[in-house]
Amino acid sequence: MSIFDSYQLGDIELKNKIVMAPMTRNRAIDNIPNDLMAKYYGQRAGSAGLIISEGTSPSVNGIGYARIPGAYSPAQIDGWKEVVKKVHDEGGKIFLQLMHCGRIAALENVPNGGEVVAPSAVKAGGEMYTDEKGNVPHVEPRAMTLEDIEKAQNEYVNAAELGVERAGFDGVELHGANGYLIEQFLNPKSNVRQDKYGGDFKNRARFALETAEKVAKRIGGKKLGIRLSPYGTFNDMQHNYDDLVELYSYLASELRELGLAYIHIVDHTAMGTPEFKTDIKKTIKLNFGGTVITGGGVSSKEDADAVIDKGLDLVYVGRSFISNPDLVSKFKHNQDLKEPNPDLFYSPGPEGYTDY
């Protein structure tokens, strides 16, 4: 089996097993996808088997970063429609990643009418960049009520439906990783609730599972994936806790029952985060049974082959896609990759974005 072989993912056929990972690039002025973004995704659509969009907020409350897109207003959906058309015109497939930032936010970045909410009123360590003031500390969130929880779940459902039915995305990925809202419910450091959404691992998993179930009922499980980051430290998460393996085993088995298209497992160990304490990828794969996307530090065909050789299904590539729109061709012909410029990852213009 080769990474260059096609792959059946739900109801769509991918031209190869290389996935362009979701990467925040902060080019959505006023939180609206634009022509520059359409060009960026279109440049990479001829290469990747699947593109997963950058994190996109399902609501005003979910926007924590400067210049990230949303998928809740008519202007945003119209913008995404042009992005998707460009990707499809270039022969690509694209999923919309829905990312509610939760407590990872600065007030200066939240649009009018929004507020910072999270499972518990636990402020995240670290800082957030704002165009107005530079770096500022994360704000302490307001703990979500049961009504807030239901509202947030419905916002995911609404954005997913708009993304698929109006913008034309091939599917949706729920961002349950990297310290954003869904993982804030999963992780005991950020979730200190005493109700049915906090406490033991089944309660902490409730928000993720209820949200996935509601979205799957609206758009179909075969069009839905979820991203998870067990043992992750990003955004002030506790990377190891007593019931972690039980939690992710339970999540995987319950998501299997919902018939999701895939689970996407983040691995940041190549970027210096602690090594996984167990073979959690294998554990999730065994409990889920379906397609698993994973990667971590993949910058060559050999790296990608190693992921597949371990019994996993699709390989995500992140930063190398920034500076190599034709990455799969370079893998195929053993060509050297161009290094991206980290200073331009999050700047607002085309430099370091569409000019490679």
N, C-alpha and C positions, 0 to 999 in steps of 0.2 A: 504494500500500500504506500502511496506517495502523497506528499503534501500537495502535489499538483493535480491529483485526481479530483473529480467533482464529488460533491457530497449532498445528500438529501437532508435538508433541515426542515422538518415539518412539511409544509406543502410547497416549499421552494427548493430549487436546485442551485447550489453554489458551484461556481466554476472551479474552485480549488478550496483547500482547507485552511487558508490564511485569512485571519480576521483582523481588520484594522481596529485596534482598541479605541474605546472612547477616550478622548483627550480634550480637556478644557483648553480653549485657545483664546477666549475673551475678545472675539471680534464682533459680537452682536451688539451694535450700538443701540441704545434704548431697549435692549433685551429682545431685539427683532432680528431674525435671520435675514441676510442680505446677499447681494450679488457676489460679493467677495467670498462669502462662505460657500455659495453654490459653485464657484470656480474651484475652490480648495477641495471640496468633496468630489467634484467631477474629475479633477486631475488624478485622483486615486481610485476611482471607480473601475477603471479598466484593469486594475491590478488585483485588488483584494477580492476574495471570494465573498466576503461579507464586510460591510462597514457598520460599525456601531457609532451612532452620533455622539458628540460631546454631551455632557450632562445638561439636561434641559428641564427647567422647572415646570411643574404642573400647576403652579399658582404664584401669586405675588409673595406669599409667605415663604415660598421655597427658594427665593433668590437671595443668596448670601454673598456672592462674588460680583465684582464689577463686570459688566458687559457679557454676562452669560445669557443664552436665549431662554425663552419660555415657550410653552405650547398651550396657552390658555386664551389668547386673544385672537380676533380675526386677523390682525396684521401679522402676528407671529405665525399663524397657520398658513397664511398666504406666502410668507417668506419661506417657510419650510417646503411648501408645495414646489417652489422653484428649485430648491436644493434637490429634492427627491427626483424631479423631472430630469435634472442634469445628470444625476447618478444613473437613472434608468436609461437615459439616452446613451450613456457610455457603457452600457451593459452590466451595471453593477446592481447589487442588492444592499438595502440599508434598513437598519432598525433604529428606532428613536429611543434613546436612553432617557428615562425620566428620573431626575435627581432633585429631590427636595433637600435643601442644605440643612434644615433644622437649626441647630445651635451654631453651626459653622457659618457665621455671618457677622457683618458689620451693619449698623443701622444706616450708614450712608449709602449702602448698596441696595437696600430694600426699597422697592418702588412705593409710591404713595398708596396708602391703604393697606400696606402689609405690616406684619410684625414678626418678630423672631420667636418661634415656638419649638418645643422639644418635648420628649417624654417626661423629663424632670427639669427642674430649675437648677441645673448643674452647668456652670460656665466652662467652656472648653479652654484649655491652655493655648498659648500661641497667639498669633496676630493674623489679621485679615487686611489685604491691600484695598485701599479706596482711591479713586481718582481725585477726590477732594482733599484728603488729609494724609495720603500715604498709608503706612501701616498703622493700624489701630488694634487694640485688644478685641477679641471676640466679645460680643455682648452676652450678658446672662439671659437665657431664654425664659419665657413664661411656660410653666408646666401645662401641658395640654389636658383639657378636660375630655370627658368621654364624647362630648359633642364635637370638640375640636378633632378628635381622632376620626370620627365618622366623616366629618367634613373633608379632612385631608385624604382619606381613602377615596371618597367620591371625586376629589380633584384629580387623583391619579387616573381613575376610570374615565373621566371626561377628557383629559389630555390624551389618553391612549386612543380613545375613540376618534377624537379630532385628528390625531396623527395618522391613523390608519385610513379612516373613511374620507377625510377631507384632504389631508396633505399627501396621502398615497404611500406612506411608509409600508415596507414589507412586514414589519412587526415592531414590537416594543420590548425594551429591556428595563426592568425595574432595578434601580441602583440601590442595592442592599449592602454596599461595601464602603470602605474608606471613610467611615465615621460620619456618614450622612444620615438622614432621618431614620431610614429603616434599620440601619445598623445601630443607631442610637437606642432603639428599642431592644435590639438583641444583646447589647453589651452591658454588663452589670455596672460598669463605671459610669455610664451616662444614664442608665435606667435604674432609679431607686424607688420606683412606684410601689405602692402597697395594694393595688387593685388587681384586676384580672390581666392587666398588661405588664405587670412587673412581678419580680420574685423568681420563681423557678423557671427553668429553661422553656417549658411549654408556654408559660404565660408571656415570657419575653419574645417568643416566636409568634405570638398571636397576631400582632400588627402586620408583620410580613405576610403571613399566610392568608389572613383575611383580605389584605390588599390584593395579593396575587389571585385569589379566588374571584374577587369582584371584577378585576380586570379581565381575567380569562373568560368569565361569563359574558363579558361585553364584546371582546374582540376574538375570542377563541384561544384555547391553550396552545395550539400549534403556532400561534403568532406571538407568543410571550416567552421571554427568558428573564432570568434574574442574575444579578452579579453579587457575589459574596466574597468576603475577605477574611476567612478564619486566620487567626494569629497575626492579623494586621495591627499596626501601630499608628497608622496615618490619622491625623486629626484627633490626637489625644485619646486614642482608644486603648483599653487594656488588652494586651496581646495574648495573654494566657490566663485562663481561669478554670476552676474545677470542673465545670460541666460543659466546657467548650465542645468536646467530641460528641457528647450526648446531644447538645443543641444542634450541631450541624448534621448529625445523623438523622435526627428527628425532622429537621427542615427538609432534608433531601428526600426522605421517604414520603412526607406529606406533599411535597411539590410533585413527586411522581404521581400521586393520586390525582392531582389536578391536571396532569397531562401537559406540562409545560414543554416548550421546544428545547430548552437547554438550561443548564446552570453554568455560569461563567465565574471561574475561581481566580481571584487576583493573587499573584505571587510577587511580592516586592523584595524577596530576599536578595536578588541580584543588585538591589539599590541600597543594601545595607541594613534592612530590617532583620529582626531575629529569625533564625532558621525555624521551620515548622517543627513542633515537638513530636508530631506523629505524621504518618502518611495520610493526611487529611484529604488529599485529592482522591486517593484510592477509596477512602471511606465514603466520601460523598458520591463517587461514581457507583459504588456497589449499592448504596441505598437509593440512589436516583434511578439508575438503570438506563437513562437516556443520554443524550448528547451532553458532553462536558467540554467547554472551552477553557483553556488555560495557557499559560506561557510564563513569562518572566525572564527578562534579559535575552530575548531571542533577537539575534542579529546576523544569523546565517542560516542556510539550508540545513546544516548539521544540527544547529540548535532546535530548529523546528521539527526535524525528523526525530530528535530525542524525545520530544513531547508525545508524538504519535506512537513511538515505540514503547512507551510506558502504558499504553492502553487507553489514552485519552483521544478525543475525536477531532477537535479543531484547535488551532494555535493562534493566540492573539499576539500581535506585534504593535508596539506603541511608538516610541520616539523615532525609531528608524523610518517609519512611514512619514514623519514630518518632513524629512529632507530627501526622501527617495520615493516620489509618487509612483515610480515604476518598480517598486521593491520586489515583487514576485518575479519579474523578468530578471532582475539582478541576481536573485537567489538561483534561478534556473540556469543562468549562464556563469555563475561563480564570479560575478563582478563585485568590486569593492563598493561599499556603501559610503555615501557622503554623510559626514557628521552634522547634526543639527546645531543651531546656535541657541543655547538656553536663554540668553539675554532677550531673545525675541519670541519666546514661547507665548507670552501673555500680552504683548504689545498690540495696539489697536489696528495697525495698518497691514499692507500686503507683504512687507519685508519679513522674511523668515516664515512666511505662511504660504504664499502662492508663487514665490519667485525662485524655487529650487530647480 
